[in-house]
């Protein structure tokens, strides 16, 4: 790989996008822990890549989205894991009132609408970029 050294561009990208990606994962229906896991998988893959990316932020979001959707497709494994995590590993809610209100409002929207709002507001995507990412 790279002798244990994280490329500077990847570390900078992680610090600027990780929280936004967790929120995006939540909007896609993942638990907080699942979204964090997929963020880690996404950045592990980015670190392992050789060569530079033309648009690393967009590649990162697309890669995260693909991994998140693949994760959701594995329904039975996910149901079992969620059952166990709800019994043992879910941390107490330390969300602020604003975070709770935002998550409640987002949860009331249809999945495609939640996804567009998160991409637009927290990832600064244009509607054209959102359309390409979502293939609509």
Backbone as numpy.savetxt, mean C-alpha at the origin, in Angstrom:
# Nx Ny Nz CAx CAy CAz Cx Cy Cz
23.32 -9.31 -3.88 22.48 -8.15 -3.88 23.37 -6.91 -3.88
23.36 -6.14 -2.81 24.16 -4.93 -2.80 24.93 -4.79 -1.50
25.46 -5.90 -0.98 26.29 -5.93 0.23 25.61 -5.28 1.43
24.31 -5.44 1.56 23.61 -4.91 2.71 23.35 -3.42 2.66
23.75 -2.76 1.61 23.55 -1.33 1.48 22.26 -1.06 0.72
21.39 -0.24 1.28 20.16 0.15 0.59 20.49 1.32 -0.33
20.12 1.21 -1.61 20.38 2.35 -2.51 19.70 3.61 -1.97
20.40 4.73 -2.07 19.89 5.99 -1.52 18.53 6.36 -2.10
18.35 6.14 -3.41 17.07 6.50 -4.03 15.93 5.68 -3.45
16.20 4.40 -3.12 15.17 3.53 -2.59 14.83 3.92 -1.14
15.84 4.26 -0.38 15.61 4.69 1.00 14.80 5.99 1.02
15.14 6.91 0.15 14.40 8.18 0.06 12.95 7.92 -0.37
12.77 7.04 -1.33 11.44 6.68 -1.80 10.63 6.04 -0.67
11.28 5.18 0.10 10.59 4.54 1.23 10.09 5.58 2.22
10.96 6.51 2.58 10.57 7.52 3.56 9.47 8.44 3.04
9.39 8.62 1.75 8.36 9.52 1.22 7.06 8.79 0.89
7.09 7.48 0.65 5.90 6.78 0.17 5.32 5.72 1.11
6.06 5.23 2.07 5.61 4.08 2.86 4.28 4.34 3.55
4.14 5.47 4.22 2.90 5.77 4.92 1.74 5.90 3.95
1.98 6.53 2.81 0.94 6.68 1.80 0.51 5.32 1.26
1.47 4.42 1.10 1.15 3.09 0.59 0.33 2.29 1.61
0.63 2.45 2.89 -0.17 1.78 3.91 -1.61 2.26 3.83
-1.79 3.57 3.68 -3.14 4.12 3.55 -3.82 3.56 2.30
-3.09 3.49 1.21 -3.63 2.94 -0.03 -4.06 1.49 0.20
-3.23 0.72 0.89 -3.58 -0.66 1.20 -4.85 -0.75 2.02
-5.00 0.17 2.98 -6.22 0.19 3.79 -7.43 0.49 2.91
-7.26 1.41 1.95 -8.35 1.75 1.03 -8.70 0.56 0.14
-7.73 -0.31 -0.11 -7.98 -1.50 -0.92 -8.58 -2.64 -0.10
-8.77 -2.41 1.20 -9.42 -3.42 2.03 -8.48 -4.26 2.86
-7.21 -3.90 2.91 -6.26 -4.65 3.72 -6.27 -4.14 5.15
-5.87 -4.98 6.08 -5.67 -4.51 7.45 -4.39 -3.68 7.48
-4.20 -2.96 8.56 -2.98 -2.15 8.69 -1.74 -3.04 8.59
-1.76 -4.17 9.28 -0.60 -5.07 9.28 -0.35 -5.65 7.89
-1.42 -6.02 7.19 -1.26 -6.56 5.83 -0.65 -5.50 4.91
-1.13 -4.28 5.01 -0.60 -3.20 4.17 0.88 -2.97 4.47
1.25 -2.98 5.75 2.66 -2.80 6.10 3.51 -3.94 5.53
3.01 -5.16 5.61 3.74 -6.31 5.05 3.97 -6.13 3.55
2.96 -5.68 2.85 3.07 -5.53 1.41 4.00 -4.37 1.06
4.01 -3.33 1.87 4.99 -2.25 1.68 6.40 -2.83 1.77
6.64 -3.64 2.78 7.97 -4.24 2.95 8.33 -5.12 1.76
7.39 -5.94 1.30 7.64 -6.79 0.13 7.95 -5.95 -1.10
7.22 -4.87 -1.27 7.41 -3.99 -2.42 8.81 -3.40 -2.42
9.24 -2.90 -1.28 10.56 -2.27 -1.22 11.69 -3.29 -1.25
11.45 -4.48 -0.74 12.45 -5.53 -0.86 12.69 -5.83 -2.33
11.61 -5.90 -3.11 11.73 -6.15 -4.55 12.46 -5.00 -5.25
12.15 -3.77 -4.87 12.82 -2.61 -5.46 14.32 -2.63 -5.18
14.69 -3.00 -3.96 16.11 -3.05 -3.59 16.83 -4.12 -4.40
16.15 -5.22 -4.68 16.76 -6.33 -5.41 16.90 -6.06 -6.90
16.18 -5.07 -7.39 16.23 -4.78 -8.83 17.57 -4.17 -9.18
18.05 -4.52 -10.34 19.28 -3.89 -10.82 18.90 -2.85 -11.86
19.67 -1.82 -11.94 19.39 -0.75 -12.89 18.45 0.28 -12.29
18.31 1.37 -12.99 17.45 2.44 -12.48 16.08 2.38 -13.16
15.11 2.92 -12.47 13.76 2.97 -12.99 13.49 4.37 -13.52
12.73 4.45 -14.59 12.41 5.75 -15.18 11.52 6.57 -14.24
10.50 5.94 -13.67 9.57 6.62 -12.75 9.41 5.74 -11.51
10.36 5.78 -10.61 10.34 4.87 -9.46 9.09 4.99 -8.59
8.56 6.20 -8.40 7.37 6.37 -7.56 6.17 5.65 -8.17
6.00 5.79 -9.47 4.88 5.15 -10.14 5.06 3.63 -10.17
6.29 3.19 -10.39 6.56 1.76 -10.37 6.27 1.21 -8.98
6.65 1.93 -7.96 6.44 1.53 -6.58 4.95 1.37 -6.29
4.15 2.35 -6.67 2.70 2.30 -6.41 2.07 1.15 -7.19
2.45 1.00 -8.45 1.88 -0.09 -9.27 2.27 -1.45 -8.68
3.52 -1.58 -8.30 3.98 -2.84 -7.71 3.23 -3.13 -6.41
3.07 -2.10 -5.59 2.31 -2.27 -4.34 0.88 -2.72 -4.64
0.26 -2.05 -5.58 -1.14 -2.38 -5.93 -1.24 -3.82 -6.40
-0.34 -4.24 -7.28 -0.37 -5.62 -7.78 -0.20 -6.62 -6.64
0.75 -6.35 -5.75 0.97 -7.25 -4.63 -0.25 -7.28 -3.70
-0.87 -6.12 -3.49 -2.05 -6.04 -2.63 -3.21 -6.84 -3.22
-3.44 -6.68 -4.52 -4.54 -7.40 -5.16 -4.27 -8.90 -5.18
-3.02 -9.30 -5.41 -2.69 -10.72 -5.36 -2.92 -11.28 -3.95
-2.57 -10.48 -2.97 -2.77 -10.90 -1.59 -4.25 -11.12 -1.30
-5.09 -10.21 -1.76 -6.53 -10.33 -1.52 -7.14 -11.53 -2.23
-6.53 -11.96 -3.33 -7.07 -13.11 -4.07 -6.91 -14.42 -3.30
-6.01 -14.43 -2.36 -5.76 -15.65 -1.58 -6.69 -15.65 -0.37
-7.97 -15.75 -0.64 -9.01 -15.53 0.36 -8.91 -16.43 1.58
-8.81 -17.73 1.42 -8.85 -18.61 2.57 -7.66 -18.41 3.49
-6.51 -18.25 2.91 -5.33 -17.99 3.73 -5.49 -16.68 4.48
-6.04 -15.71 3.81 -6.24 -14.41 4.43 -7.27 -14.48 5.56
-8.37 -15.18 5.34 -9.40 -15.29 6.38 -8.81 -15.93 7.64
-8.05 -17.00 7.46 -7.43 -17.68 8.60 -6.48 -16.73 9.33
-5.65 -16.04 8.58 -4.69 -15.12 9.18 -5.38 -13.98 9.91
-6.44 -13.43 9.32 -7.17 -12.35 9.98 -7.83 -12.82 11.26
-8.37 -14.02 11.24 -8.99 -14.57 12.44 -7.96 -14.66 13.56
-6.80 -15.22 13.24 -5.75 -15.34 14.24 -5.23 -13.98 14.69
-5.03 -13.07 13.77 -4.49 -11.77 14.15 -5.48 -10.98 14.99
-6.77 -11.14 14.72 -7.74 -10.40 15.52 -7.76 -10.93 16.94
-7.46 -12.20 17.11 -7.42 -12.78 18.45 -6.13 -12.47 19.19
-5.02 -12.34 18.48 -3.73 -12.24 19.16 -2.91 -11.01 18.85
-2.90 -10.55 17.61 -1.87 -9.59 17.22 -2.36 -8.19 16.87
-3.65 -7.95 16.79 -4.12 -6.60 16.46 -3.79 -5.66 17.59
-3.12 -4.58 17.26 -2.78 -3.61 18.31 -3.99 -2.73 18.61
-3.94 -2.11 19.76 -5.02 -1.21 20.14 -5.04 -0.02 19.19
-6.21 0.49 18.97 -6.34 1.61 18.04 -5.73 2.87 18.67
-4.72 3.39 18.02 -4.12 4.64 18.48 -4.29 5.73 17.42
-5.32 5.55 16.59 -5.59 6.52 15.54 -6.17 7.78 16.15
-5.84 8.90 15.55 -6.42 10.16 15.99 -7.87 10.22 15.52
-8.60 11.20 16.05 -10.00 11.37 15.66 -10.10 11.65 14.16
-9.16 12.43 13.62 -9.18 12.74 12.18 -8.91 11.49 11.34
-7.95 10.66 11.78 -7.67 9.43 11.04 -8.88 8.50 11.06
-9.51 8.37 12.22 -10.70 7.52 12.32 -11.82 8.03 11.43
-12.02 9.34 11.43 -13.08 9.92 10.60 -12.78 9.70 9.12
-11.53 9.90 8.72 -11.15 9.70 7.32 -11.36 8.24 6.91
-10.92 7.31 7.75 -11.08 5.89 7.43 -12.57 5.51 7.39
-13.37 6.07 8.28 -14.81 5.78 8.28 -15.45 6.28 6.98
-15.09 7.51 6.60 -15.65 8.07 5.36 -15.21 7.25 4.15
-13.93 6.89 4.10 -13.44 6.09 2.99 -14.13 4.72 2.95
-14.37 4.13 4.10 -14.97 2.79 4.13 -16.41 2.80 3.62
-17.05 3.96 3.63 -18.42 4.05 3.15 -18.50 4.14 1.63
-17.37 4.37 0.98 -17.33 4.46 -0.47 -17.09 3.08 -1.09
-17.47 2.96 -2.34 -17.16 1.74 -3.10 -15.65 1.66 -3.29
-15.12 0.45 -3.38 -13.68 0.24 -3.52 -13.05 1.08 -4.64
-13.63 1.12 -5.85 -13.00 1.93 -6.90 -12.92 3.41 -6.54
-13.93 3.92 -5.86 -13.92 5.33 -5.45 -12.86 5.58 -4.38
-12.75 4.67 -3.41 -11.73 4.80 -2.36 -10.35 4.83 -2.99
-10.14 3.93 -3.93 -8.83 3.82 -4.57 -8.47 5.12 -5.29
-9.40 5.69 -6.03 -9.15 6.93 -6.77 -8.86 8.07 -5.79
-9.63 8.18 -4.73 -9.43 9.27 -3.77 -8.05 9.18 -3.13
-7.63 8.00 -2.71 -6.32 7.85 -2.08 -5.21 8.17 -3.07
-5.33 7.68 -4.30 -4.30 7.95 -5.31 -4.23 9.44 -5.63
-5.37 10.09 -5.69 -5.41 11.52 -6.04 -4.88 12.38 -4.89
-5.40 12.17 -3.70 -5.07 13.06 -2.58 -3.73 12.77 -1.92
-3.41 11.49 -1.72 -2.20 11.17 -0.97 -1.02 10.81 -1.85
-1.27 10.46 -3.09 -0.16 10.11 -3.98 0.05 11.14 -5.09
-0.80 12.16 -5.12 -0.69 13.24 -6.11 -0.70 12.74 -7.56
-1.45 11.70 -7.82 -1.60 11.22 -9.19 -2.60 12.11 -9.92
-2.38 12.27 -11.21 -3.39 12.95 -12.03 -4.47 11.92 -12.36
-5.62 12.40 -12.81 -6.67 11.45 -13.17 -6.23 10.58 -14.34
-5.45 11.13 -15.24 -4.93 10.34 -16.36 -4.03 9.22 -15.84
-3.15 9.52 -14.88 -2.27 8.52 -14.31 -3.07 7.45 -13.54
-4.11 7.89 -12.86 -4.97 6.95 -12.13 -5.64 6.02 -13.13
-6.15 6.58 -14.22 -6.79 5.77 -15.25 -5.86 4.72 -15.82
-4.61 5.09 -16.05 -3.64 4.14 -16.59 -3.33 3.04 -15.55
-3.14 3.45 -14.30 -2.83 2.50 -13.26 -3.96 1.49 -13.06
-5.18 2.00 -13.06 -6.36 1.16 -12.84 -6.88 0.51 -14.12
-6.24 0.87 -15.23 -6.60 0.34 -16.55 -8.06 0.63 -16.89
-8.46 1.88 -16.64 -9.82 2.33 -17.00 -9.71 3.58 -17.84
